[in-house]
Amino acid sequence: MNNKNQGTNGGEAYKQKCNAYWESVRFQVELAYLTEGSYSAAARELNRKRVPTMHGANWHPQTVSDAISHY
């Protein structure tokens, strides 16, 4: 087994994809949180507006928290 390429299975590309995604929804997430006043209310608002999550699931309070801390 050759470990020379260990860790090169697209990790950097995935990281760049994640960063690009978060930048694309940053304004909407921050606005929802500041306007609604809580992670739960922000998640409801983002779901109501059909703002997509990274993987196409619903927003949850923890997802909003993770997004806010990502910035």
C-alpha angles and dihedrals in degrees: 000000000000114000093182092105097038111143095022098103094116099290093135092047091050091049090052090048090052093049091049090050094049091049090051093056099030097104094047093048094047092045092049092049095046093044098043097038101220140057091243095052091044090053091052091050094048090049091047090053090045093234103172122238120221092269100030096257128126122281116255129187090258091051090054091047091050091049093050092049090048091069 
